[in-house]
Amino acid sequence: MSNIIVVGCGRVGSRLANMLSDNGNNVCCIDKSPDAFTNLGRNFNGSTVQGMGFDEETLLRAGVDSCDILAAVTQYDNANLMCAEVASRIFNVPHVVARLYNPDHERTYMQLGIDYVCGTSLVAEDIFSKVMIGHGSHVDAFGDFEVLKFSLNLADTDNPISISVSELERSHEVRIIAFMRSDGSVSSIPNQDSVLYNGDIVLACVRQDCIQQFSKFMQS
């Protein structure tokens, strides 16, 4: 179970908050308007906090000091940007995702290294997928790619003990950046002949549209 803050309780935020709550997470929803919380419905199991999502006191009341993930999904890119910056830089929230409403602002998000979802439809579903897959493994995002750090899981594959870097990259459109043995005995920048073992700690660059398929290699 993760502690997740959702900033913005409109159509996207309320749907996302309910999806995350139904998945067993501890969810707190922030919105400046108390009337917005009616969008959550009666079955919402999380909590709500009225206030601005980039205000430090508001975030503290929402539990940001023990927050694993924050999703800023208001309709205002500047507000989402400020929420993401405060959460990541001041409170060191491990994974922050922001909604990008206006594509003209995409360059700013990318330059600041903010993980984001761009679009006006299915945004809640896209962010939910990014949150659930990225938690515990997300390092950074740029363009169509994610940098992930994870413990390699080979138990559910045809190679339960080891796999070569070349096979993993060729079959799954991924680039292995670095790896470390599970006991910390060896760390290396790999070449095509390097062999990865079950339980190794891996740093990889993966296309966003391939993460769902590749997630079988990431231990939870």
C-alpha positions in Angstrom: 0.0 0.0 0.0 1.3 3.4 -1.0 0.6 6.9 0.5 -0.6 9.0 -2.5 -1.6 12.6 -2.7 -3.8 13.7 -5.6 -3.9 17.5 -6.2 -7.0 18.5 -8.1 -10.4 17.0 -7.6 -12.1 17.7 -10.9 -13.1 15.0 -13.4 -9.6 13.6 -13.8 -8.5 14.0 -10.2 -11.6 12.4 -8.7 -11.4 9.4 -11.1 -7.7 8.9 -10.4 -8.2 9.2 -6.6 -11.0 6.6 -6.7 -8.9 4.2 -8.9 -5.9 4.5 -6.6 -8.1 4.1 -3.4 -9.9 1.0 -4.9 -6.5 -0.5 -5.6 -5.8 -0.5 -1.8 -3.7 2.7 -1.5 -3.9 5.4 1.1 -5.1 8.4 -0.9 -5.5 12.1 0.1 -7.1 14.5 -2.3 -6.4 18.2 -2.3 -8.5 20.9 -3.9 -9.0 24.7 -3.2 -12.8 24.3 -3.5 -14.6 22.1 -0.9 -17.4 21.6 -3.4 -15.0 19.7 -5.7 -14.9 16.8 -3.2 -18.4 15.8 -4.1 -16.9 14.5 -7.4 -15.3 11.7 -5.3 -18.7 10.1 -4.5 -19.8 8.3 -1.3 -17.6 5.2 -1.8 -14.3 7.1 -1.7 -12.2 5.6 1.1 -9.5 8.3 1.3 -9.3 11.7 2.9 -9.6 15.3 1.7 -7.8 18.5 2.4 -9.0 21.9 1.3 -6.2 24.3 0.1 -3.7 25.0 -2.6 -1.7 22.0 -3.7 1.6 23.9 -3.8 1.2 25.4 -0.4 3.6 23.7 2.1 1.2 23.8 5.0 -1.6 22.3 2.9 0.8 19.5 1.8 1.8 18.8 5.3 -1.8 18.5 6.4 -2.2 16.0 3.5 0.7 13.9 4.8 3.4 14.8 2.3 6.1 14.0 4.9 5.2 10.3 4.5 4.0 10.5 0.8 5.3 7.9 -1.7 3.7 9.5 -4.8 2.1 12.8 -5.6 0.0 13.4 -8.8 -0.8 17.0 -9.7 -3.8 16.9 -12.1 -5.5 20.3 -12.0 -6.4 22.1 -15.2 -3.7 24.7 -14.7 -0.2 23.8 -15.9 1.5 26.4 -13.7 -0.2 25.0 -10.6 0.7 21.5 -11.5 4.3 22.6 -12.2 4.5 24.4 -8.8 3.0 21.3 -7.0 5.6 19.0 -8.6 8.5 21.3 -7.8 7.5 21.8 -4.1 6.8 18.0 -3.7 10.0 16.9 -5.2 12.5 19.6 -4.2 11.3 20.6 -0.8 9.6 17.4 0.5 11.7 14.8 -1.5 8.6 12.9 -2.6 10.1 9.8 -4.5 7.7 9.9 -7.5 5.9 13.0 -8.7 3.6 13.0 -11.8 2.0 16.0 -13.3 -0.8 16.5 -15.8 0.2 18.6 -18.8 -2.9 20.4 -20.0 -1.3 22.6 -22.7 1.2 20.9 -25.0 2.9 24.3 -25.5 4.3 23.9 -22.0 5.9 20.5 -22.7 9.4 21.9 -23.1 9.3 23.5 -19.7 8.2 20.2 -18.1 11.0 18.3 -19.9 13.7 20.9 -19.0 12.7 20.6 -15.3 12.8 16.8 -15.4 9.1 16.5 -14.4 7.3 13.2 -15.1 4.1 14.0 -16.9 1.1 12.8 -18.9 -0.1 15.0 -21.7 -3.6 14.9 -23.0 -7.2 15.7 -22.3 -8.7 12.2 -22.5 -7.9 9.0 -20.5 -5.5 11.1 -18.4 -6.6 9.4 -15.1 -6.0 6.0 -16.6 -2.6 7.0 -18.0 -1.4 8.5 -14.7 -2.8 5.5 -12.8 -0.7 3.2 -15.0 2.4 5.4 -14.6 1.9 5.5 -10.8 1.4 1.8 -10.3 4.2 0.7 -12.6 6.6 3.5 -11.8 6.4 3.3 -8.0 9.5 1.9 -6.5 11.3 1.9 -9.9 10.9 5.4 -11.4 14.0 7.5 -11.6 13.3 10.1 -14.3 11.4 10.7 -17.6 12.3 12.4 -20.8 10.2 12.4 -24.0 8.8 9.0 -24.6 11.2 7.2 -22.3 11.4 6.3 -18.6 14.6 5.6 -16.6 13.8 2.8 -14.1 15.8 1.3 -11.2 14.6 -2.2 -10.1 15.4 -5.6 -8.9 15.5 -8.0 -11.8 12.8 -10.7 -11.7 13.4 -13.8 -13.9 11.2 -16.2 -12.0 8.3 -15.8 -14.4 10.4 -16.1 -17.6 12.0 -18.8 -19.6 15.3 -17.9 -18.1 14.8 -18.2 -14.3 18.4 -17.8 -13.4 20.1 -15.5 -15.9 19.7 -13.5 -19.1 22.2 -11.7 -21.3 22.0 -8.0 -21.8 21.8 -8.4 -25.6 18.8 -10.8 -25.3 17.0 -8.5 -22.9 17.6 -5.4 -25.0 16.8 -7.0 -28.3 13.5 -8.6 -27.2 12.0 -5.8 -25.2 13.2 -2.5 -26.7 15.1 -1.5 -23.6 18.6 -0.2 -23.0 20.4 -1.4 -19.9 22.4 1.5 -18.5 24.1 -0.2 -15.4 23.7 -3.1 -13.0 24.8 -4.3 -9.6 24.8 -7.8 -8.2 22.2 -8.4 -5.5 24.9 -8.7 -2.8 26.6 -5.5 -4.0 29.8 -7.4 -5.0 29.9 -6.2 -8.6 28.6 -3.0 -10.3 29.2 -2.3 -13.9 28.2 -0.5 -17.1 27.2 -3.5 -19.3 28.2 -4.6 -22.7 26.3 -6.9 -25.0 28.0 -10.0 -23.5 27.2 -9.1 -19.9 25.0 -11.5 -18.0 22.3 -10.4 -15.6 21.1 -12.7 -12.8 17.8 -12.9 -10.9 17.8 -10.3 -8.2 20.4 -8.0 -9.7 19.7 -4.3 -9.3 19.3 -2.8 -12.8 19.1 0.7 -14.2 17.3 0.7 -17.5 15.9 3.1 -20.1 12.5 1.9 -21.4 10.0 3.3 -23.9 6.8 4.3 -22.0 4.6 2.2 -24.3 6.7 -0.9 -23.5 6.7 -0.5 -19.7 3.6 -2.6 -19.2 5.1 -5.6 -21.1 8.6 -5.1 -19.5 7.2 -4.8 -16.0 7.3 -8.6 -15.6 11.1 -8.2 -15.1 10.6 -5.8 -12.2 10.3 -7.3 -8.8 7.6 -5.5 -6.6 
